[in-house]
């Protein structure tokens, strides 16, 4: 069984994330969505809220593909999380060159820690390349319309946070 790990903070989960999840399902038998606790980022949504949002967004994908998706919170090293869930692939989405520079460094470090786990990059769909959770939160905080970037349940969750 080929297991992939798609890690992120998902604060909040965006249509860009959903696109990578959908396309990533074609590469693996089981996709583990690793929701990073990452206290340094100071997430808007609690871990429980982020896990629930990702699970809700994955439910229709599971129903459509019949694939297996597991949402797994983690706070340890990414490579250790990959080992914990039995992943042989780490799936990463790229939006722009700036993402690649950071990810390139991460791949080098992860390969030094465990060369048996491969990283696969997926370019974001052209319609989704500008979407970043940080920008979505900023737009929502300032009262802008984020419905082009996230699903209706996430729009509502953002409205509850920013009132």
Secondary structure, 3 states (H helix, E strand, C coil): CCEEEEEECCCCCCHHHHHHHHHHCCCCCEEEEEEECCHHHCCCCCHHHHHHHHHHHHHHHHHHHCCEEEEEEECCCHHHHHHHHCCCEEEEEECCHHHHHHHHHHHHHHHHHCCCCEEEEEECCHHHCCCCHHHHHHHHHCCCCCCCCCCHHHHHHHHHHHC
